[in-house]
Amino acid sequence: MQPELEQLAAELWEFGLENSPSSATLLGDHRFDHLIEDLSEEHEAVQREQLLGFAKRAEAIDSVALTHAEQVTREVIIGECRKNVAVIDSEIAEMRSDQLVSPHASLMHVVPQWMFPEPEHAEAYLERLHAVPRALEQALVRYRSAIGKGRPPARLTVVRSLSMLDGYLASPPDADMFAIVGGPHEWDGDAAWRDRLRVIVRDTLRPAVQRYRDVFESELLPVARPDDHCGLTWVEGGDEIYATAVTEHTGLELSPDEIHDIGMDDIKGKLAAEYAEIGERVFGTRDVPAILDHLRKDPDLRFSDSDEIMDMAGDILARAKGAIDEWFGVLPQADCLIAPIPEYMAKDLPAAYYMPPAPDGSRPGTFYVNLVDPQEKMKFQAEAVGFHESIPGHHLQLAIAGELDDIPTFQRYMGATSFMEGWGLYAERLADEMGLYSNDLQRLGMLSTDSWRSGRLVVDTGMHAKGWSRDQAVDFLVENTAVARSEAEVEIDRYVGWPGQALAYRIGQREIFRLREKARTALGDRFDIRGFHDTVLTSGPVTMPILEWLIDEWLSKQG
């Protein structure tokens, strides 16, 4: 790689690790195990200047002298840095008191994955725990700042966070997630180390979490926005904040109105026709509301217990693993396993999610499934969700990216939401082409998750740009998808807490299918699906415009 670009890419990766030490530990880099994220406004200002510096240095490199792969890296650096500067300028970090991407939620997601394989790593971790109270206090300062600027949090996200924090504080101290992390194997100092861990957790960490939690109840909840004003459009500068979030997560210059219309057209047009076709075979009716009502209300279409959820997830993953060779040339070395979402956080999270493998091979990819209230979970959606989160979805995409050795490290892990989630939703449809769905009922499940993602375009923009209430958004999802009301409420609360992120799935999927059709039209009988997939997945999680550039380059090589 061109020396200046290689140096810049290496510095950007180092910057990312230094500023996200929790993620560094997750990735197996233990140089920062003694640190926790600095959430202060002052540190964010320093980050902003560094990001601007990276972008300007990349822009100064003459792209004409670069190879195509180097040009992609240059564009990724510029785009990633400029995007993050825009996010900092939007000041949305001050409003992240939610149940998804807030400091407390982020910690609870990653702590169960942390491993400290050497004694020095384990000792450094003790120092990190002592620093957690400072980080929580910094977060509170930011929340208070947002309130002072006329940007109070949505009440429903505060309630969800309180539930998560109370769940943690009610967990047995001896089984505290911070105290049972993975330590050095067969270490004779393990017992003494864990005794010290438990003391820090008892005397320092838990009291800090309790103080943090109490501020949510005493300061955030009383001023929080009511459910009929849950969207960003109701706060000072909210429309501009949301516009930044839309661009951040889609990577495209689309207005909220355009995205809203795309979702409505999908639900009322193409998806309605597909429901009618498959619904007639399964239920003997072409009436879409009747089909959706049947899917929502038939108790036989729900899981009976948590064992059934785990068994079905295992079967889904096994079938997918057996079929991928014909569709992909590049496959990951890392395995994909299945695990339940920890109970203390499961009730506030969706049906499943994926955690990628550690780069050093110490941890495989993991497909997490939600076992709480199995009778409330849709059995007919299980295959689509499984293919999305594991194979051919996120596991193939993220594990392959992590194993690429011909692109800079930062390019493997920093990336566009629309690429990552667009691929996951693309994988649900691809699984049907691969013959992975076991029956038409599960294909209705595929349609239901597709319409759910199209519905997200409507309700996310509805709440954050058009002023919809929570109830209005929940009602839309229930009326136009197979999502049960209880699940719709969890989903809507997610979109309130993480504005714009929900747009990435359908927008990204549409772009991948558009590029595939473009390639198929150009190549005709010479189109190779394995070549297309390998091209999509072997440059890391790039933006949609860069992905089109990659496909165009691949097409030119095909003649």
C-alpha positions in Angstrom: 0.0 0.0 0.0 1.1 3.6 -0.7 3.2 4.5 2.4 1.4 7.7 3.4 -2.0 6.0 3.1 -0.8 2.9 5.0 0.4 5.1 7.8 -2.8 7.1 7.9 -4.9 3.9 8.1 -2.8 2.6 10.9 -3.1 5.8 12.9 -6.9 5.8 12.4 -7.1 2.3 13.8 -5.0 3.2 16.7 -7.2 6.2 17.3 -10.2 4.0 17.4 -8.8 1.6 19.9 -7.5 4.4 22.2 -10.9 6.0 22.2 -12.9 2.8 22.6 -10.9 0.7 25.1 -13.9 -1.5 25.7 -14.0 -2.5 22.1 -10.2 -3.0 22.0 -10.6 -5.6 24.8 -13.4 -7.2 22.8 -11.1 -7.4 19.8 -8.3 -9.0 21.8 -6.1 -5.9 22.0 -5.2 -5.7 25.7 -3.0 -2.6 25.8 -6.0 -0.6 27.0 -7.5 -3.0 29.5 -6.9 -0.5 32.3 -9.0 2.2 30.6 -12.7 3.0 30.1 -14.2 5.4 27.6 -13.8 9.1 28.3 -17.3 10.5 27.8 -16.5 14.2 28.5 -17.3 17.0 26.2 -13.7 18.1 26.3 -12.4 14.8 25.1 -15.0 14.7 22.4 -13.7 18.1 21.1 -10.2 16.6 20.9 -11.6 13.6 19.0 -13.3 15.9 16.6 -10.1 17.8 15.7 -8.2 14.5 15.3 -10.9 13.1 12.9 -10.8 16.3 10.9 -7.0 16.0 10.6 -7.3 12.4 9.4 -9.9 13.4 6.8 -7.8 16.3 5.5 -4.7 14.2 5.2 -6.5 11.6 3.2 -8.0 14.2 0.9 -4.5 15.5 0.3 -3.3 12.2 -1.1 -3.4 12.1 -4.9 -6.0 9.4 -5.8 -4.7 9.1 -9.4 -1.5 7.5 -8.1 -3.4 4.9 -6.1 -4.5 1.4 -7.0 -8.3 0.8 -7.0 -8.1 -0.9 -3.6 -6.1 2.0 -2.2 -8.6 4.4 -3.6 -11.4 2.5 -1.8 -9.4 2.8 1.5 -8.8 6.5 1.0 -12.6 7.1 0.4 -13.5 5.0 3.4 -11.1 7.1 5.6 -12.6 10.3 4.4 -16.2 9.1 4.7 -15.8 7.6 8.1 -14.0 10.6 9.6 -16.4 13.2 8.1 -19.4 11.1 9.2 -18.1 11.0 12.8 -17.4 14.7 12.9 -21.0 15.4 11.8 -22.3 13.1 14.5 -20.2 14.9 17.2 -21.4 18.2 15.9 -25.0 17.1 16.2 -24.4 16.6 20.0 -26.5 13.5 20.0 -24.1 11.9 22.5 -25.7 14.1 25.1 -29.1 12.4 24.6 -27.9 8.8 24.7 -29.5 7.7 28.0 -31.4 4.9 26.2 -31.5 1.2 26.6 -29.4 0.4 23.5 -26.4 2.6 22.9 -26.1 4.5 26.1 -22.9 4.0 28.2 -24.6 1.6 30.6 -26.3 -0.4 27.8 -23.1 -0.6 25.8 -21.2 -1.9 28.9 -23.8 -4.5 29.6 -23.6 -5.8 26.0 -19.8 -6.1 25.9 -18.8 -7.2 29.5 -20.0 -10.8 29.1 -17.7 -11.0 26.1 -14.5 -9.7 27.7 -11.7 -12.1 28.4 -8.4 -11.3 30.1 -6.0 -14.2 29.1 -2.8 -13.1 30.9 -2.3 -12.0 34.6 -1.2 -8.5 33.5 -4.5 -8.1 31.6 -6.5 -9.3 34.6 -4.6 -6.8 36.8 -5.3 -4.0 34.4 -9.0 -4.8 34.4 -9.1 -4.0 38.1 -8.0 -0.5 37.2 -10.7 -0.2 34.6 -13.4 -1.1 37.1 -12.2 1.7 39.4 -12.6 4.1 36.4 -16.2 3.1 35.5 -17.8 5.5 38.1 -16.0 8.4 36.5 -17.4 7.4 33.1 -21.0 7.2 34.5 -20.6 10.6 36.1 -19.4 12.0 32.8 -22.5 10.6 31.1 -24.7 12.3 33.7 -23.0 15.6 33.0 -23.9 15.2 29.3 -27.5 14.3 30.0 -27.9 17.4 32.2 -26.4 19.5 29.4 -28.9 18.2 26.9 -31.8 19.0 29.3 -30.4 22.5 29.6 -30.5 22.9 25.8 -34.1 21.9 25.6 -33.4 18.3 24.6 -34.8 16.1 27.4 -34.9 12.3 26.8 -38.0 10.4 25.8 -39.7 9.1 28.9 -40.0 5.6 27.4 -36.2 5.2 27.0 -35.7 6.4 30.6 -38.1 3.7 31.8 -36.4 1.1 29.7 -33.0 2.1 31.1 -34.3 2.0 34.6 -35.5 -1.5 34.0 -32.1 -2.6 32.7 -30.2 -0.9 35.6 -32.6 -2.3 38.2 -32.2 -5.8 36.7 -28.4 -5.5 37.0 -28.6 -4.2 40.6 -30.9 -7.0 41.5 -28.6 -9.7 40.2 -26.7 -11.7 42.8 -23.4 -10.0 43.7 -21.5 -13.2 43.5 -22.7 -13.7 39.9 -22.2 -10.0 38.9 -21.2 -9.8 35.2 -18.2 -7.6 36.0 -16.9 -10.2 38.5 -17.3 -13.4 36.3 -15.4 -12.2 33.2 -12.9 -14.6 31.7 -9.5 -14.6 33.3 -6.2 -16.4 32.7 -6.4 -20.1 32.1 -5.1 -22.2 35.0 -3.8 -19.2 36.8 -2.8 -19.8 40.4 -3.7 -16.2 41.2 -7.3 -16.5 40.0 -8.9 -17.0 43.4 -7.2 -13.9 44.9 -7.9 -11.9 41.8 -11.6 -12.7 41.9 -11.8 -11.8 45.6 -10.5 -8.4 44.7 -12.9 -8.2 41.8 -15.8 -8.8 44.1 -14.7 -6.2 46.5 -14.4 -3.6 43.8 -17.8 -4.5 42.4 -19.4 -4.4 45.9 -17.8 -1.3 47.2 -17.1 0.8 44.1 -19.0 -0.3 41.0 -22.4 -1.2 42.3 -22.7 2.0 44.4 -21.8 4.0 41.3 -24.4 2.3 39.2 -26.9 2.9 42.0 -26.1 6.6 42.0 -26.3 6.7 38.2 -29.7 4.9 38.3 -31.1 7.3 40.9 -30.4 10.3 38.7 -32.4 8.7 36.0 -35.3 8.5 38.4 -34.9 11.8 40.2 -33.7 14.1 37.3 -34.3 12.5 33.9 -37.7 11.0 34.4 -39.5 14.1 35.7 -38.5 16.2 32.7 -38.7 13.4 30.1 -40.7 13.9 26.9 -44.1 12.2 27.0 -44.9 9.3 24.6 -46.8 11.6 22.2 -43.7 13.7 21.8 -41.2 10.8 21.7 -39.5 11.8 18.4 -36.5 14.2 17.8 -38.6 16.7 16.0 -40.0 17.8 19.4 -36.6 18.8 20.9 -34.6 21.9 20.2 -32.7 21.4 16.9 -34.2 17.9 16.6 -34.8 18.1 12.8 -31.1 18.8 12.2 -30.0 16.1 14.6 -32.3 13.6 12.8 -31.0 14.6 9.4 -27.5 13.8 10.5 -28.7 10.4 11.9 -30.3 9.5 8.6 -27.2 10.2 6.6 -25.0 8.5 9.3 -27.0 5.2 9.1 -28.0 5.1 5.4 -24.9 6.6 3.8 -27.2 8.2 1.2 -28.6 11.6 0.7 -32.3 10.8 1.2 -34.8 13.0 3.0 -37.1 11.7 5.7 -40.0 12.2 3.3 -38.4 10.1 0.6 -37.6 7.3 3.0 -41.2 7.4 4.5 -42.6 7.1 1.0 -40.3 4.1 0.1 -41.6 2.3 3.2 -45.3 3.0 2.4 -44.8 1.9 -1.2 -43.2 -1.4 -0.2 -45.9 -2.3 2.3 -48.9 -1.4 0.1 -47.4 -2.7 -3.1 -44.8 -5.5 -3.6 -45.1 -7.0 -0.1 -48.9 -7.1 -0.2 -48.8 -9.1 -3.4 -46.4 -11.6 -2.0 -48.5 -12.0 1.2 -51.5 -12.7 -0.9 -49.7 -15.4 -3.0 -48.2 -17.3 -0.2 -51.1 -16.7 2.2 -53.5 -18.4 -0.2 -51.3 -21.6 -0.1 -50.9 -21.5 3.7 -54.2 -20.2 5.0 -56.5 -20.3 2.0 -57.0 -16.6 1.8 -55.5 -13.7 -0.2 -56.7 -11.1 2.2 -53.6 -9.5 3.7 -55.1 -8.2 6.9 -56.6 -11.6 7.6 -53.2 -13.3 6.9 -51.4 -10.9 9.3 -54.1 -11.4 11.9 -53.7 -15.1 11.7 -49.9 -14.9 12.1 -50.3 -12.6 15.1 -53.0 -14.5 17.0 -52.7 -18.2 16.3 -51.2 -19.6 19.5 -49.8 -22.6 17.6 -47.5 -20.2 15.8 -45.7 -19.3 19.1 -43.0 -21.1 20.9 -43.9 -23.4 23.7 -40.8 -23.0 25.8 -37.2 -21.8 25.7 -35.8 -25.3 24.7 -37.8 -25.1 21.5 -36.3 -21.8 20.7 -32.8 -23.1 21.2 -33.5 -26.3 19.3 -34.9 -24.5 16.3 -32.0 -22.0 16.3 -29.5 -24.9 16.2 -31.4 -26.5 13.3 -31.4 -23.2 11.3 -27.7 -22.7 11.7 -26.9 -26.3 10.8 -28.9 -26.2 7.6 -27.3 -22.8 6.6 -23.8 -24.1 7.2 -24.4 -27.0 4.9 -25.6 -24.8 1.9 -23.1 -21.9 1.7 -20.4 -23.5 -0.5 -22.5 -23.1 -3.6 -23.2 -19.4 -3.0 -19.9 -18.0 -1.6 -16.3 -18.5 -2.6 -14.8 -16.8 0.4 -15.9 -18.3 3.7 -14.8 -17.5 7.3 -12.6 -19.7 9.4 -14.3 -18.6 12.6 -17.2 -20.8 13.7 -20.6 -19.5 14.7 -22.2 -20.7 17.9 -25.6 -20.1 19.6 -26.1 -18.7 23.1 -29.0 -17.2 25.1 -29.2 -13.5 25.8 -28.4 -12.9 29.5 -31.7 -12.9 31.4 -31.2 -9.6 33.2 -31.2 -7.7 29.9 -33.3 -9.9 27.6 -36.7 -8.4 28.4 -35.7 -5.1 27.0 -34.0 -6.5 23.8 -35.2 -7.9 20.5 -35.5 -11.6 19.6 -31.9 -12.1 18.6 -28.6 -10.4 17.8 -25.1 -11.4 16.7 -21.6 -10.8 18.3 -18.7 -11.2 15.9 -15.7 -13.4 16.7 -12.5 -12.1 18.4 -9.7 -11.4 15.8 -7.3 -13.5 17.8 -9.5 -16.5 17.6 -10.2 -16.6 21.3 -14.0 -16.2 20.8 -16.2 -17.5 18.0 -19.0 -15.6 16.4 -22.1 -15.9 18.6 -25.8 -15.9 17.6 -27.7 -14.7 20.7 -31.3 -15.7 21.1 -33.9 -14.3 23.5 -35.5 -16.9 25.7 -37.6 -14.6 27.9 -41.4 -15.2 27.5 -41.2 -17.8 24.7 -45.0 -18.0 24.4 -44.8 -14.4 23.1 -42.3 -15.1 20.4 -43.2 -15.9 16.8 -42.1 -19.3 15.7 -42.7 -18.6 12.1 -40.2 -15.7 12.1 -37.4 -17.8 13.6 -35.8 -18.9 10.3 -35.7 -15.5 8.8 -34.2 -14.0 12.0 -31.7 -16.9 12.2 -30.5 -16.5 8.7 -30.2 -12.7 9.2 -28.1 -12.9 12.4 -26.0 -16.0 11.6 -25.5 -17.6 8.2 -25.7 -16.3 5.4 -26.1 -13.0 7.3 -24.0 -11.3 9.9 -21.7 -14.1 10.7 -20.5 -14.5 7.1 -20.3 -10.7 6.6 -18.5 -9.8 9.9 -16.4 -12.9 10.3 -15.1 -12.6 6.7 -14.3 -8.9 7.2 -12.4 -9.6 10.4 -10.2 -12.2 8.6 -9.3 -10.1 5.6 -5.5 -9.5 5.6 -5.3 -7.4 2.4 -7.1 -4.3 3.7 -6.2 -2.1 6.7 -7.4 -3.2 10.0 -9.7 -0.2 10.6 -11.5 -1.0 7.3 -12.5 -4.4 8.6 -14.2 -3.1 11.7 -15.3 0.5 11.1 -18.2 0.6 8.7 -21.5 1.6 7.4 -24.7 0.6 9.2 -26.5 0.3 5.9 -24.0 -2.2 4.6 -24.0 -4.4 7.7 -27.7 -4.4 8.3 -28.6 -4.2 4.7 -26.6 -7.4 4.2 -28.5 -9.1 7.1 -31.8 -8.3 5.5 -30.5 -9.3 2.1 -29.5 -12.6 3.6 -33.1 -13.3 4.6 -34.2 -13.2 1.0 -31.1 -14.9 -0.2 -31.8 -17.8 2.1 -35.0 -18.4 0.1 -33.1 -18.5 -3.1 -30.7 -21.0 -1.4 -33.7 -23.3 -0.5 -33.2 -22.9 3.2 -36.7 -22.1 4.4 -38.4 -25.3 5.5 -42.0 -24.4 4.4 -44.3 -21.7 3.2 -45.2 -20.7 6.7 -41.5 -19.8 7.3 -41.6 -17.9 4.0 -44.5 -15.9 5.4 -42.1 -15.2 8.3 -39.6 -13.9 5.8 -42.2 -11.6 4.4 -43.2 -10.5 7.9 -39.6 -9.5 8.8 -39.3 -7.7 5.4 -42.5 -5.8 5.9 -41.3 -5.1 9.5 -38.1 -3.4 8.1 -40.2 -1.5 5.5 -42.5 -0.4 8.4 -39.4 0.9 10.2 -38.9 3.4 7.3 -42.4 4.7 8.0 -42.4 4.8 11.8 -38.9 6.0 12.3 -39.4 9.0 10.0 -43.0 9.3 11.3 -41.8 9.8 14.9 -38.6 11.7 14.4 -39.6 13.9 11.4 -43.4 14.0 11.3 -44.2 14.1 15.0 -46.0 10.7 15.3 -46.8 9.5 18.9 -45.5 6.2 20.2 -49.1 4.8 20.0 -49.4 5.9 16.4 -46.2 4.2 15.5 -47.0 1.0 17.4 -50.5 0.9 15.8 -48.9 1.2 12.3 -46.5 -1.7 12.9 -49.3 -3.9 14.3 -51.7 -3.1 11.5 -49.2 -3.6 8.6 -46.9 -6.3 9.8 -47.2 -9.6 11.7 -45.4 -8.1 14.8 -47.4 -8.6 18.0 -48.2 -5.5 20.0 -45.8 -6.4 22.8 -43.0 -6.9 20.4 -44.0 -3.7 18.5 -43.7 -1.7 21.7 -40.1 -3.0 22.3 -39.3 -2.2 18.7 -40.7 1.3 18.7 -38.9 2.1 21.9 -35.7 0.9 20.2 -36.3 3.4 17.3 -36.9 6.2 19.7 -33.7 5.4 21.6 -31.5 5.0 18.4 -32.8 7.5 15.8 -32.1 6.6 12.2 -30.5 3.2 12.8 -33.6 1.3 11.9 -33.6 2.9 8.4 -30.3 1.1 7.5 -31.8 -2.4 7.0 -34.3 -1.8 4.2 -32.3 1.0 2.5 -29.2 -1.2 2.5 -31.0 -4.3 1.3 -32.6 -2.3 -1.6 -29.2 -1.1 -2.7 -27.6 -4.5 -2.6 -30.4 -6.0 -4.7 -30.2 -3.0 -7.1 -26.5 -3.6 -7.6 -27.0 -7.3 -8.1 -29.6 -6.7 -10.7 -27.3 -4.2 -12.4 -24.5 -6.8 -12.5 -26.9 -9.5 -13.7 -28.1 -7.3 -16.5 -24.6 -6.4 -17.6 -23.2 -9.9 -17.6 -26.2 -12.0 -18.6 -25.4 -15.7 -18.6 -21.9 -14.9 -17.3 -23.2 -13.5 -14.0 -21.7 -15.5 -11.1 -23.5 -15.2 -7.8 -20.4 -16.4 -5.9 -18.3 -13.7 -7.5 -20.9 -11.1 -6.7 -21.0 -12.1 -3.1 -17.3 -12.2 -2.7 -17.0 -8.7 -4.2 -19.5 -7.4 -1.8 -17.9 -9.0 1.3 -14.2 -8.6 0.7 -13.6 -4.9 1.2 -15.1 -4.6 4.7 -18.4 -2.8 5.6 -18.2 0.1 3.1 -20.8 2.7 2.3 -23.4 2.1 -0.5 -21.7 4.5 -2.9 -18.4 2.8 -2.4 -20.0 -0.6 -2.8 -21.4 0.4 -6.2 -17.9 1.5 -7.2 -16.6 -1.9 -6.2 -19.3 -3.7 -8.2 -18.5 -1.5 -11.2 -14.8 -2.4 -11.0 -15.7 -6.1 -10.8 -17.9 -5.7 -13.8 -15.1 -4.1 -15.8 -12.9 -7.0 -15.0 -15.5 -9.4 -16.3 -15.4 -7.6 -19.7 
